[in-house]
Amino acid sequence: MESFIRLRLSTADGHYGGNLVAGARVLQLFGDAVTEVLIRHDGDEGLTRTLTADFLAPVHCGDYLEVRATLVSAGKSSRKFECTAHKVIQLVDPNDSAADLLAEPILVAKATGVAVVPVAKQRGGTK
């Protein structure tokens, strides 16, 4: 089971000089994608217990990202996930409106993690 989010990072997402977006924003997107899978699988948002991430390339305001969370395995209450974020469009210059559709998406971050849905909260989803 997988969740997919595509979005453009706005100027409000910029945190550092040069319109650089903080890695925490990508982690938030991973959390949103994991939450969607949990709702689809269990009928409950659950709670992320661990998330181990690698940040591999910079993300800037104006970039378009594709974020995926994939359910790898499910135990009694734990759910293991793999998450990825790829940059698919980037601005040519932050002071201009020109943008490039990337021929090859750039993997900007990846993560593995565990979420927990207490048995009492599991209502079943679309599985």
N, CA, C and O of each residue as an XYZ file, in Angstrom:
508
protein
N       0.858     -1.161      0.000
C       0.000      0.000      0.000
C       0.910      1.230      0.000
O       1.949      1.252      0.660
N       0.499      2.244     -0.748
C       1.352      3.415     -0.935
C       0.525      4.688     -0.928
O      -0.641      4.696     -1.323
N       1.149      5.763     -0.471
C       0.581      7.098     -0.554
C       1.484      7.935     -1.452
O       2.699      7.738     -1.481
N       0.882      8.868     -2.181
C       1.635      9.720     -3.102
C       1.158     11.160     -2.943
O      -0.038     11.441     -3.019
N       2.104     12.064     -2.723
C       1.804     13.493     -2.611
C       2.708     14.236     -3.587
O       3.916     14.004     -3.617
N       2.126     15.129     -4.385
C       2.928     16.014     -5.241
C       2.563     17.443     -4.862
O       1.385     17.798     -4.821
N       3.579     18.266     -4.584
C       3.297     19.634     -4.216
C       4.463     20.541     -4.557
O       5.592     20.100     -4.770
N       4.147     21.821     -4.599
C       5.165     22.849     -4.820
C       5.489     23.481     -3.482
O       4.589     23.836     -2.722
N       6.761     23.622     -3.197
C       7.187     24.282     -1.975
C       7.135     25.793     -2.202
O       7.677     26.300     -3.185
N       6.488     26.496     -1.297
C       6.280     27.934     -1.465
C       7.362     28.724     -0.737
O       8.222     28.159     -0.060
N       7.298     30.022     -0.892
C       8.263     30.876     -0.189
C       8.094     30.753      1.326
O       9.046     30.982      2.073
N       6.899     30.396      1.784
C       6.676     30.192      3.222
C       7.467     28.990      3.744
O       7.713     28.892      4.947
N       7.870     28.068      2.850
C       8.641     26.888      3.250
C      10.133     27.194      3.369
O      10.880     26.399      3.939
N      10.575     28.335      2.840
C      11.985     28.697      2.913
C      12.390     28.972      4.354
O      11.652     29.608      5.106
N      13.552     28.494      4.726
C      13.989     28.664      6.108
C      15.401     29.244      6.203
O      15.740     29.927      7.169
N      16.204     28.964      5.202
C      17.600     29.386      5.208
C      17.881     30.301      4.027
O      17.051     30.449      3.131
N      19.058     30.911      4.036
C      19.473     31.766      2.936
C      19.413     31.022      1.613
O      19.552     29.800      1.565
N      19.205     31.768      0.548
C      19.129     31.167     -0.783
C      17.848     30.405     -1.016
O      17.790     29.541     -1.891
N      16.804     30.715     -0.236
C      15.503     30.047     -0.360
C      15.576     28.550     -0.105
O      14.787     27.788     -0.664
N      16.505     28.126      0.723
C      16.656     26.719      1.060
C      15.557     26.307      2.037
O      15.252     27.024      2.990
N      14.968     25.134      1.779
C      13.907     24.585      2.625
C      14.539     23.652      3.658
O      15.413     22.852      3.322
N      14.105     23.752      4.892
C      14.623     22.905      5.965
C      14.198     21.458      5.756
O      13.098     21.183      5.277
N      15.076     20.549      6.117
C      14.759     19.127      6.028
C      13.538     18.749      6.843
O      12.851     17.779      6.522
N      13.264     19.503      7.890
C      12.091     19.228      8.718
C      10.799     19.304      7.898
O       9.835     18.600      8.198
N      10.776     20.143      6.878
C       9.577     20.236      6.021
C       9.378     18.935      5.260
O       8.245     18.484      5.095
N      10.454     18.332      4.799
C      10.354     17.049      4.092
C       9.896     15.967      5.071
O       9.088     15.113      4.706
N      10.393     15.989      6.290
C       9.944     15.025      7.296
C       8.450     15.172      7.567
O       7.749     14.178      7.757
N       7.967     16.404      7.583
C       6.534     16.639      7.772
C       5.731     15.999      6.633
O       4.676     15.407      6.863
N       6.234     16.124      5.425
C       5.557     15.516      4.276
C       5.583     13.994      4.375
O       4.595     13.336      4.046
N       6.708     13.428      4.826
C       6.759     11.983      5.043
C       5.682     11.583      6.054
O       4.979     10.591      5.859
N       5.557     12.357      7.130
C       4.541     12.066      8.136
C       3.135     12.103      7.568
O       2.305     11.257      7.902
N       2.861     13.082      6.708
C       1.542     13.167      6.075
C       1.268     11.945      5.199
O       0.163     11.402      5.205
N       2.281     11.519      4.447
C       2.112     10.365      3.562
C       1.902      9.083      4.376
O       1.056      8.258      4.030
N       2.667      8.918      5.449
C       2.501      7.752      6.322
C       1.103      7.758      6.933
O       0.446      6.719      6.994
N       0.649      8.920      7.384
C      -0.684      9.024      7.985
C      -1.764      8.575      7.007
O      -2.701      7.881      7.401
N      -1.647      8.962      5.737
C      -2.644      8.539      4.753
C      -2.671      7.022      4.620
O      -3.746      6.425      4.568
N      -1.504      6.394      4.565
C      -1.460      4.935      4.450
C      -2.094      4.291      5.681
O      -2.844      3.323      5.554
N      -1.801      4.815      6.862
C      -2.391      4.252      8.076
C      -3.915      4.354      8.062
O      -4.609      3.413      8.447
N      -4.422      5.478      7.627
C      -5.883      5.636      7.542
C      -6.455      4.635      6.550
O      -7.476      4.006      6.828
N      -5.814      4.479      5.404
C      -6.302      3.520      4.412
C      -6.215      2.076      4.924
O      -7.098      1.261      4.659
N      -5.152      1.776      5.650
C      -4.917      0.404      6.123
C      -5.709      0.070      7.386
O      -6.265     -1.021      7.507
N      -5.757      1.020      8.329
C      -6.311      0.744      9.651
C      -7.530      1.571     10.038
O      -8.180      1.289     11.045
N      -7.841      2.589      9.245
C      -8.947      3.456      9.630
C      -8.597      4.370     10.790
O      -9.492      4.886     11.460
N      -7.297      4.581     11.041
C      -6.841      5.431     12.134
C      -5.504      6.051     11.749
O      -4.717      5.439     11.027
N      -5.248      7.258     12.227
C      -4.011      7.966     11.890
C      -2.773      7.336     12.503
O      -1.679      7.489     11.958
N      -2.912      6.631     13.620
C      -1.754      6.051     14.270
C      -0.775      7.127     14.713
O      -1.112      8.309     14.789
N       0.441      6.689     15.004
C       1.466      7.607     15.482
C       2.828      7.116     15.020
O       3.163      5.945     15.194
N       3.604      8.002     14.437
C       4.954      7.628     14.023
C       5.806      7.430     15.268
O       5.852      8.293     16.144
N       6.480      6.285     15.338
C       7.342      5.971     16.487
C       8.792      6.309     16.196
O       9.469      6.923     17.020
N       9.272      5.909     15.022
C      10.645      6.215     14.619
C      10.650      6.609     13.158
O       9.810      6.166     12.375
N      11.609      7.449     12.800
C      11.815      7.825     11.408
C      13.286      8.171     11.255
O      13.775      9.116     11.873
N      13.981      7.414     10.443
C      15.400      7.628     10.196
C      15.550      8.103      8.760
O      15.199      7.391      7.819
N      16.077      9.313      8.600
C      16.103      9.933      7.272
C      17.514     10.267      6.828
O      18.396     10.551      7.637
N      17.700     10.224      5.511
C      18.913     10.701      4.858
C      18.499     11.813      3.909
O      17.599     11.636      3.088
N      19.164     12.965      4.025
C      18.911     14.089      3.130
C      20.023     14.098      2.094
O      21.200     14.194      2.440
N      19.647     13.999      0.819
C      20.614     13.716     -0.235
C      20.853     14.863     -1.208
O      21.874     14.887     -1.896
N      19.923     15.815     -1.274
C      20.064     16.947     -2.198
C      19.253     18.117     -1.648
O      18.258     17.908     -0.954
N      19.669     19.343     -1.952
C      18.938     20.503     -1.426
C      17.577     20.675     -2.078
O      17.358     20.286     -3.225
N      16.667     21.271     -1.309
C      15.325     21.605     -1.779
C      15.145     23.102     -1.581
O      15.486     23.644     -0.529
N      14.605     23.770     -2.602
C      14.429     25.225     -2.559
C      12.965     25.596     -2.775
O      12.180     24.814     -3.311
N      12.621     26.798     -2.349
C      11.296     27.333     -2.626
C      11.067     27.292     -4.132
O      11.960     27.625     -4.911
N       9.879     26.886     -4.535
C       9.548     26.794     -5.955
C       9.745     25.402     -6.526
O       9.234     25.110     -7.607
N      10.475     24.531     -5.829
C      10.640     23.146     -6.300
C       9.331     22.385     -6.142
O       8.550     22.646     -5.227
N       9.106     21.447     -7.042
C       7.993     20.514     -6.930
C       8.561     19.184     -6.461
O       9.539     18.680     -7.014
N       7.933     18.622     -5.432
C       8.357     17.331     -4.912
C       7.263     16.286     -5.099
O       6.069     16.587     -5.067
N       7.706     15.061     -5.293
C       6.822     13.904     -5.248
C       7.262     13.083     -4.044
O       8.408     12.640     -3.965
N       6.340     12.889     -3.112
C       6.631     12.198     -1.856
C       5.827     10.903     -1.822
O       4.632     10.887     -2.115
N       6.507      9.821     -1.459
C       5.846      8.526     -1.363
C       6.135      7.885     -0.014
O       7.246      7.978      0.510
N       5.125      7.237      0.536
C       5.293      6.384      1.708
C       4.731      5.022      1.328
O       3.593      4.915      0.871
N       5.528      3.997      1.519
C       5.124      2.643      1.167
C       5.126      1.774      2.419
O       6.117      1.715      3.146
N       4.010      1.106      2.659
C       3.913      0.165      3.762
C       4.696     -1.078      3.375
O       4.382     -1.727      2.377
N       5.710     -1.412      4.159
C       6.590     -2.544      3.867
C       6.108     -3.802      4.583
O       6.115     -4.893      4.014
N       5.688     -3.635      5.841
C       5.176     -4.780      6.589
C       4.288     -4.284      7.718
O       4.394     -3.139      8.158
N       3.407     -5.172      8.182
C       2.485     -4.836      9.260
C       2.481     -5.950     10.293
O       2.256     -7.117      9.970
N       2.736     -5.570     11.550
C       2.630     -6.502     12.657
C       1.295     -6.304     13.346
O       0.360     -5.755     12.762
N       1.207     -6.754     14.588
C      -0.045     -6.625     15.332
C      -0.458     -5.163     15.480
O      -1.623     -4.821     15.279
N       0.494     -4.302     15.829
C       0.190     -2.876     15.937
C       1.229     -1.991     15.246
O       0.991     -0.800     15.044
N       2.371     -2.561     14.886
C       3.415     -1.760     14.238
C       3.324     -1.871     12.723
O       2.910     -2.894     12.177
N       3.719     -0.798     12.068
C       3.712     -0.719     10.604
C       5.061     -0.172     10.167
O       5.458      0.914     10.591
N       5.773     -0.918      9.318
C       7.071     -0.450      8.817
C       6.874      0.229      7.473
O       6.100     -0.226      6.631
N       7.602      1.344      7.291
C       7.461      2.163      6.090
C       8.805      2.478      5.460
O       9.843      2.491      6.122
N       8.755      2.733      4.160
C       9.854      3.359      3.431
C       9.278      4.601      2.775
O       8.192      4.559      2.197
N      10.006      5.704      2.864
C       9.554      6.985      2.302
C      10.619      7.546      1.371
O      11.816      7.390      1.612
N      10.172      8.199      0.307
C      11.089      8.885     -0.597
C      10.500     10.236     -0.995
O       9.283     10.417     -1.034
N      11.394     11.176     -1.287
C      11.005     12.478     -1.831
C      11.899     12.759     -3.030
O      13.125     12.759     -2.915
N      11.281     13.000     -4.181
C      12.014     13.311     -5.412
C      11.647     14.711     -5.885
O      10.475     15.087     -5.892
N      12.653     15.473     -6.279
C      12.427     16.771     -6.921
C      12.158     16.492     -8.394
O      12.955     15.829     -9.058
N      11.027     17.003     -8.912
C      10.661     16.752    -10.316
C      10.668     18.026    -11.161
O      10.792     17.964    -12.384
N      10.534     19.175    -10.508
C      10.598     20.483    -11.187
C      11.394     21.413    -10.289
O      11.236     21.394     -9.068
N      12.260     22.239    -10.904
C      12.984     23.240    -10.122
C      13.027     24.550    -10.895
O      13.038     24.565    -12.126
N      13.050     25.641    -10.150
C      13.165     26.950    -10.778
C      14.547     27.104    -11.397
O      15.537     26.604    -10.863
N      14.604     27.797    -12.524
C      15.881     28.089    -13.164
C      16.635     29.110    -12.317
O      17.842     28.991    -12.106
N      15.906     30.113    -11.836
C      16.475     31.185    -11.015
C      15.387     31.608    -10.036
O      14.256     31.852    -10.456
N      15.690     31.700     -8.760
C      14.651     32.055     -7.791
C      14.035     33.431     -8.016
O      12.980     33.731     -7.457
N      14.676     34.272     -8.824
C      14.149     35.610     -9.092
C      13.410     35.685    -10.423
O      13.118     36.777    -10.911
N      13.106     34.530    -11.010
C      12.434     34.490    -12.309
C      11.335     33.434    -12.261
O      11.264     32.643    -11.320
N      10.485     33.427    -13.276
C       9.383     32.471    -13.302
C       9.686     31.226    -14.135
O       8.855     30.319    -14.196
N      10.840     31.160    -14.768
C      11.202     29.991    -15.575
C      11.503     28.797    -14.673
O      12.110     28.937    -13.612
N      11.064     27.620    -15.120
C      11.298     26.392    -14.350
C      11.628     25.263    -15.303
O      11.231     25.272    -16.469
N      12.363     24.289    -14.787
C      12.751     23.114    -15.575
C      12.049     21.873    -15.064
O      12.073     21.580    -13.869
N      11.420     21.143    -15.980
C      10.932     19.802    -15.687
C      12.152     18.902    -15.796
O      12.745     18.802    -16.869
N      12.532     18.255    -14.723
C      13.756     17.462    -14.711
C      13.575     16.166    -15.501
O      12.593     15.450    -15.307
N      14.506     15.872    -16.376
C      14.440     14.642    -17.168
C      14.483     13.421    -16.258
O      13.800     12.427    -16.507
N      15.279     13.502    -15.216
C      15.370     12.441    -14.211
C      15.082     13.074    -12.852
O      15.808     13.972    -12.425
N      14.035     12.619    -12.169
C      13.788     13.158    -10.833
C      15.016     12.964     -9.938
O      15.749     11.984    -10.072
N      15.224     13.913     -9.028
C      16.358     13.865     -8.108
C      15.860     13.394     -6.744
O      14.975     14.012     -6.152
N      16.433     12.296     -6.250
C      16.097     11.812     -4.913
C      16.698     12.784     -3.907
O      17.919     12.874     -3.779
N      15.842     13.511     -3.193
C      16.328     14.506     -2.246
C      16.347     13.987     -0.815
O      17.114     14.478      0.013
N      15.509     12.997     -0.520
C      15.490     12.428      0.830
C      14.850     11.051      0.792
O      13.994     10.760     -0.044
N      15.288     10.216      1.717
C      14.679      8.905      1.887
C      14.658      8.600      3.378
O      15.481      9.111      4.138
N      13.715      7.766      3.788
C      13.595      7.449      5.201
C      12.967      6.081      5.387
O      12.241      5.584      4.526
N      13.261      5.494      6.520
C      12.567      4.288      6.960
C      12.014      4.588      8.336
O      12.579      5.385      9.086
N      10.917      3.953      8.660
C      10.332      4.228      9.958
C       9.299      3.212     10.368
O       8.934      2.308      9.615
N       8.840      3.393     11.595
C       7.813      2.539     12.171
C       6.718      3.435     12.730
O       6.990      4.420     13.416
N       5.493      3.083     12.428
C       4.334      3.742     13.015
C       3.558      2.695     13.808
O       3.659      1.495     13.550
N       2.786      3.174     14.773
C       2.020      2.270     15.624
C       0.555      2.671     15.587
O       0.207      3.846     15.706
N      -0.298      1.660     15.419
C      -1.740      1.843     15.539
C      -2.199      0.879     16.625
O      -2.220     -0.332     16.403
N      -2.571      1.398     17.803
C      -3.020      0.503     18.863
C      -4.149     -0.409     18.368
O      -5.013      0.015     17.600
N      -4.126     -1.652     18.818
C      -5.116     -2.634     18.373
C      -6.533     -2.103     18.587
O      -7.405     -2.302     17.742
N      -6.762     -1.436     19.703
C      -8.101     -0.912     20.007
C      -8.545      0.168     19.019
O      -9.740      0.434     18.896
N      -7.599      0.790     18.314
C      -7.929      1.848     17.356
C      -8.068      1.318     15.928
O      -8.545      2.037     15.050
N      -7.665      0.089     15.688
C      -7.706     -0.468     14.332
C      -9.142     -0.784     13.957
O      -9.794     -1.631     14.566
N      -9.614     -0.086     12.948
C     -10.977     -0.267     12.473
C     -11.029     -0.897     11.097
O     -12.102     -1.097     10.527
N      -9.856     -1.206     10.572
C      -9.821     -1.705      9.200
C      -9.949     -0.544      8.247
O     -10.569      0.472      8.565
N      -9.385     -0.691      7.125
C      -9.472      0.355      6.107
C      -9.871     -0.280      4.805
O     -10.695     -1.194      4.776
N      -9.291      0.199      3.728
C      -9.595     -0.364      2.412
C      -8.720     -1.562      2.097
O      -8.990     -2.312      1.159
N      -7.659     -1.738      2.896
C      -6.690     -2.828      2.740
C      -6.695     -3.319      1.323
O      -5.947     -4.236      0.984
